[in-house]
Amino acid sequence: SYLGQKGIMTKVYFNPVHLTKFYRRQLGCKRGLLPITEDISEQVLTLPMYPGLSKAEMDYIAGTVLRFFRR
């Protein structure tokens, strides 16, 4: 991936609530119940975000994302 090549770790991660263990067990929810939610969940990009992230790192990440969309 573009960001990975620039040293920025990313992950496509969003767990739809209806697919969590509780909802699957208690309500019988299954994949396919909310197809739009499930589709979007596979497209959400998670960027690095943690308390120790420096301003310089934030600027680098934001700038790299902007450059990707401007090309």
DSSP file (Angstrom, degrees, kcal/mol; ACC not computed):
  #  RESIDUE AA STRUCTURE BP1 BP2  ACC     N-H-->O    O-->H-N    N-H-->O    O-->H-N    TCO  KAPPA ALPHA  PHI   PSI    X-CA   Y-CA   Z-CA
    1    1 A S     >        0   0    0      0, 0.0     4,-2.2     0, 0.0     5,-0.2   0.000 360.0 360.0 360.0 156.2    0.0    0.0    0.0
    2    2 A Y  H  >  +     0   0    0      1,-0.2     4,-0.9     2,-0.2     6,-0.1   0.932 360.0  44.7 -57.9 -49.7    1.0    3.6   -0.5
    3    3 A L  H  4>S+     0   0    0      1,-0.2     5,-2.7     2,-0.2     3,-0.5   0.883 110.6  54.5 -67.3 -37.3    1.0    4.4    3.2
    4    4 A G  H >45S+     0   0    0      1,-0.2     3,-1.6     3,-0.2    -1,-0.2   0.885 104.7  54.1 -61.4 -39.3    2.8    1.2    4.1
    5    5 A Q  H 3<5S+     0   0    0     -4,-2.2    -1,-0.2     1,-0.3    -2,-0.2   0.755 106.9  53.1 -65.5 -23.8    5.6    2.1    1.6
    6    6 A K  T 3<5S-     0   0    0     -4,-0.9    -1,-0.3    -3,-0.5    -2,-0.2   0.310 124.9-103.6 -93.6   7.4    5.9    5.5    3.4
    7    7 A G  T < 5S+     0   0    0     -3,-1.6     2,-0.6     1,-0.2    -3,-0.2   0.693  79.0 133.3  81.7  19.1    6.3    3.7    6.8
    8    8 A I      < -     0   0    0     -5,-2.7     2,-0.3    -6,-0.1    -1,-0.2  -0.909  49.6-141.6-108.5 115.2    2.8    4.4    8.0
    9    9 A M        +     0   0    0     -2,-0.6     2,-0.3    -3,-0.1    -5,-0.0  -0.581  28.5 172.7 -76.6 130.3    1.0    1.4    9.5
   10   10 A T        -     0   0    0     -2,-0.3     2,-0.3    37,-0.1    37,-0.2  -0.873  14.4-166.8-131.3 165.7   -2.7    1.2    8.6
   11   11 A K  E     -A   46   0A   0     35,-1.3    35,-3.0    -2,-0.3     2,-0.9  -0.970  25.2-130.7-153.4 138.0   -5.4   -1.3    9.1
   12   12 A V  E     +A   45   0A   0     -2,-0.3     2,-0.4    33,-0.2    33,-0.2  -0.819  52.6 153.4 -86.7 109.5   -8.9   -1.7    7.7
   13   13 A Y        +     0   0    0     31,-1.1     2,-0.2    -2,-0.9    29,-0.1  -0.926  13.5 129.0-150.9 117.6  -10.7   -2.2   10.9
   14   14 A F        -     0   0    0     -2,-0.4    30,-0.1    27,-0.1    29,-0.1  -0.740  36.3-150.9-161.5 116.8  -14.3   -1.6   12.0
   15   15 A N        -     0   0    0     -2,-0.2     5,-0.1    27,-0.0    23,-0.1  -0.810  21.0-129.7 -95.2 109.0  -16.2   -4.4   13.7
   16   16 A P    >   -     0   0    0      0, 0.0     3,-1.9     0, 0.0     4,-0.2  -0.318  15.4-130.0 -57.1 135.2  -19.9   -4.0   13.1
   17   17 A V  G >  S+     0   0    0      1,-0.3     3,-1.9     2,-0.2     6,-0.4   0.864 104.8  60.7 -57.5 -39.1  -21.8   -4.2   16.4
   18   18 A H  G 3  S+     0   0    0      1,-0.3    -1,-0.3     5,-0.1     9,-0.1   0.645 102.4  54.2 -68.3 -10.8  -24.2   -6.8   15.1
   19   19 A L  G <  S+     0   0    0     -3,-1.9    -1,-0.3     4,-0.1    -2,-0.2   0.357  83.0 112.3-102.5   5.2  -21.3   -9.2   14.5
   20   20 A T  S <> S-     0   0    0     -3,-1.9     4,-2.5    -4,-0.2     5,-0.2  -0.358  84.2-105.7 -72.6 161.0  -19.9   -9.0   18.0
   21   21 A K  H  > S+     0   0    0      1,-0.2     4,-2.7     2,-0.2     5,-0.3   0.882 117.7  54.2 -55.2 -43.5  -20.0  -12.1   20.2
   22   22 A F  H  > S+     0   0    0      1,-0.2     4,-3.4     2,-0.2     5,-0.4   0.951 111.9  42.1 -58.8 -52.0  -22.9  -10.8   22.3
   23   23 A Y  H  > S+     0   0    0     -6,-0.4     6,-1.7     1,-0.2     4,-1.6   0.859 114.6  51.4 -67.3 -34.8  -25.2  -10.0   19.4
   24   24 A R  H  X S+     0   0    0     -4,-2.5     4,-0.7     4,-0.2    -1,-0.2   0.931 119.3  36.0 -66.1 -43.1  -24.4  -13.2   17.6
   25   25 A R  H  < S+     0   0    0     -4,-2.7    -2,-0.2    -5,-0.2    -3,-0.2   0.937 125.6  36.1 -75.6 -47.6  -25.1  -15.3   20.8
   26   26 A Q  H  < S+     0   0    0     -4,-3.4    -3,-0.2    -5,-0.3    -2,-0.2   0.852 134.0  20.8 -78.8 -35.1  -28.0  -13.3   22.3
   27   27 A L  H  < S-     0   0    0     -4,-1.6    -3,-0.2    -5,-0.4    -1,-0.2   0.458  96.7-120.6-116.4  -3.7  -29.8  -12.2   19.1
   28   28 A G     <  +     0   0    0     -4,-0.7    -4,-0.2    -5,-0.5    -3,-0.1   0.744  46.6 173.7  72.0  22.4  -28.6  -14.7   16.5
   29   29 A C        -     0   0    0     -6,-1.7     2,-0.3    -9,-0.1    -1,-0.2  -0.354   6.9-173.7 -64.8 143.8  -27.2  -11.9   14.3
   30   30 A K    >   -     0   0    0     -2,-0.0     3,-1.9    -7,-0.0     4,-0.3  -0.919  34.6 -82.2-135.8 160.5  -25.2  -13.2   11.3
   31   31 A R  T 3  S+     0   0    0     -2,-0.3   -12,-0.0     1,-0.2     0, 0.0  -0.395 116.1  39.6 -58.3 137.9  -23.1  -11.9    8.5
   32   32 A G  T 3  S+     0   0    0      2,-0.1    -1,-0.2    -2,-0.1     4,-0.1   0.197  84.1 102.8 102.8 -14.6  -25.4  -10.6    5.7
   33   33 A L  S <  S+     0   0    0     -3,-1.9    -2,-0.1     1,-0.3    -4,-0.0   0.907  97.6  20.2 -66.5 -42.1  -27.9   -9.1    8.1
   34   34 A L  S  > S+     0   0    0     -4,-0.3     4,-2.4     1,-0.1    -1,-0.3  -0.703  74.7 173.6-126.9  77.8  -26.7   -5.6    7.5
   35   35 A P  H  > S+     0   0    0      0, 0.0     4,-2.3     0, 0.0     5,-0.2   0.813  77.1  51.6 -61.8 -34.0  -24.8   -5.8    4.2
   36   36 A I  H  > S+     0   0    0      2,-0.2     4,-2.7     1,-0.2     5,-0.2   0.941 111.8  47.3 -68.5 -45.0  -24.2   -2.0    3.8
   37   37 A T  H  > S+     0   0    0      1,-0.2     4,-2.3     2,-0.2    -1,-0.2   0.914 113.6  48.7 -58.7 -43.8  -22.7   -1.8    7.3
   38   38 A E  H  X S+     0   0    0     -4,-2.4     4,-0.8     2,-0.2    -1,-0.2   0.885 111.4  49.3 -66.2 -39.1  -20.6   -4.9    6.6
   39   39 A D  H >< S+     0   0    0     -4,-2.3     3,-0.9    -5,-0.2    -2,-0.2   0.937 112.9  46.4 -64.7 -47.2  -19.3   -3.5    3.3
   40   40 A I  H >X S+     0   0    0     -4,-2.7     3,-2.2     1,-0.2     4,-1.0   0.869 103.6  64.0 -63.2 -36.1  -18.4   -0.1    4.9
   41   41 A S  H 3< S+     0   0    0     -4,-2.3    -1,-0.2     1,-0.3    -2,-0.2   0.774 100.9  52.1 -60.5 -25.0  -16.7   -1.9    7.8
   42   42 A E  T << S+     0   0    0     -3,-0.9    -1,-0.3    -4,-0.8    -2,-0.2   0.444 109.9  49.6 -89.2  -0.4  -14.2   -3.3    5.3
   43   43 A Q  T <4 S+     0   0    0     -3,-2.2     2,-0.4    -4,-0.2    -2,-0.2   0.508  77.8 108.7-115.2  -9.1  -13.4    0.1    3.9
   44   44 A V     <  -     0   0    0     -4,-1.0   -31,-1.1    -3,-0.2     2,-0.5  -0.583  59.0-148.4 -74.0 124.6  -12.7    2.2    7.0
   45   45 A L  E     -A   12   0A   0     -2,-0.4     2,-0.6   -33,-0.2   -33,-0.2  -0.837   3.5-151.7 -99.3 125.6   -9.0    2.9    7.2
   46   46 A T  E     -A   11   0A   0    -35,-3.0   -35,-1.3    -2,-0.5     3,-0.1  -0.861  11.7-163.2 -98.8 122.0   -7.5    3.2   10.6
   47   47 A L        -     0   0    0     -2,-0.6   -37,-0.1   -37,-0.2     2,-0.0  -0.606  39.7 -75.5 -96.2 160.9   -4.4    5.5   10.8
   48   48 A P        +     0   0    0      0, 0.0     2,-0.3     0, 0.0    -1,-0.1  -0.331  59.5 163.4 -56.7 132.4   -1.9    5.5   13.7
   49   49 A M        +     0   0    0     -3,-0.1     3,-0.0    -2,-0.0    -3,-0.0  -0.815  10.8 129.4-156.6 110.1   -3.4    7.2   16.7
   50   50 A Y    >   -     0   0    0     -2,-0.3     3,-2.0     1,-0.0     0, 0.0  -0.977  64.6 -99.8-158.6 159.2   -2.0    6.9   20.2
   51   51 A P  T 3  S+     0   0    0      0, 0.0    -1,-0.0     0, 0.0     0, 0.0   0.792 116.9  54.7 -57.0 -32.7   -0.9    9.2   23.1
   52   52 A G  T 3  S+     0   0    0      2,-0.0     2,-0.4    -3,-0.0    -3,-0.0   0.418  75.1 122.8 -84.5   3.6    2.8    9.1   22.3
   53   53 A L    <   -     0   0    0     -3,-2.0     2,-0.0     1,-0.1     0, 0.0  -0.511  59.1-135.6 -68.8 122.2    2.4   10.2   18.6
   54   54 A S     >  -     0   0    0     -2,-0.4     4,-2.5     1,-0.1     5,-0.2  -0.310  16.6-113.8 -78.4 162.4    4.5   13.3   18.2
   55   55 A K  H  > S+     0   0    0      1,-0.2     4,-2.7     2,-0.2     5,-0.2   0.894 119.4  54.0 -59.6 -40.7    3.4   16.4   16.3
   56   56 A A  H  > S+     0   0    0      1,-0.2     4,-2.2     2,-0.2    -1,-0.2   0.900 109.0  48.0 -62.4 -40.8    6.0   15.7   13.7
   57   57 A E  H  > S+     0   0    0      2,-0.2     4,-2.7     1,-0.2    -2,-0.2   0.908 111.4  50.3 -66.3 -41.5    4.6   12.2   13.2
   58   58 A M  H  X S+     0   0    0     -4,-2.5     4,-2.9     1,-0.2     5,-0.2   0.925 111.3  48.8 -60.8 -44.4    1.1   13.6   12.9
   59   59 A D  H  X S+     0   0    0     -4,-2.7     4,-2.7     1,-0.2     5,-0.2   0.904 111.5  49.7 -62.1 -41.4    2.2   16.1   10.4
   60   60 A Y  H  X S+     0   0    0     -4,-2.2     4,-2.4     2,-0.2    -2,-0.2   0.934 113.1  45.9 -63.2 -46.4    4.0   13.4    8.4
   61   61 A I  H  X S+     0   0    0     -4,-2.7     4,-2.4     2,-0.2    -2,-0.2   0.949 115.5  45.6 -62.2 -50.0    0.9   11.1    8.4
   62   62 A A  H  X S+     0   0    0     -4,-2.9     4,-2.4     1,-0.2    -2,-0.2   0.914 114.3  48.7 -61.6 -43.5   -1.5   13.9    7.5
   63   63 A G  H  X S+     0   0    0     -4,-2.7     4,-2.5    -5,-0.2    -1,-0.2   0.887 110.7  50.5 -63.8 -39.5    0.8   15.2    4.7
   64   64 A T  H  X S+     0   0    0     -4,-2.4     4,-1.9    -5,-0.2    -1,-0.2   0.903 110.5  49.0 -66.8 -41.2    1.3   11.8    3.3
   65   65 A V  H  X S+     0   0    0     -4,-2.4     4,-1.8     2,-0.2    -2,-0.2   0.927 111.9  49.6 -63.3 -44.4   -2.4   11.1    3.2
   66   66 A L  H  X S+     0   0    0     -4,-2.4     4,-1.6     1,-0.2    -2,-0.2   0.917 109.0  51.8 -60.6 -43.6   -3.0   14.5    1.5
   67   67 A R  H  X S+     0   0    0     -4,-2.5     4,-0.9     1,-0.2    -1,-0.2   0.878 106.3  55.6 -62.2 -36.6   -0.3   13.8   -1.1
   68   68 A F  H >< S+     0   0    0     -4,-1.9     3,-0.7     1,-0.2    -1,-0.2   0.933 111.3  42.5 -60.0 -46.1   -1.9   10.4   -1.9
   69   69 A F  H 3< S+     0   0    0     -4,-1.8    -1,-0.2     1,-0.2    -2,-0.2   0.704 111.3  55.9 -77.2 -18.8   -5.3   12.1   -2.7
   70   70 A R  H 3<        0   0    0     -4,-1.6    -1,-0.2     1,-0.2    -2,-0.2   0.595 360.0 360.0 -87.2 -11.1   -3.7   15.0   -4.7
   71   71 A R    <<        0   0    0     -4,-0.9    -1,-0.2    -3,-0.7    -2,-0.1   0.507 360.0 360.0 -80.9 360.0   -1.8   12.7   -7.1
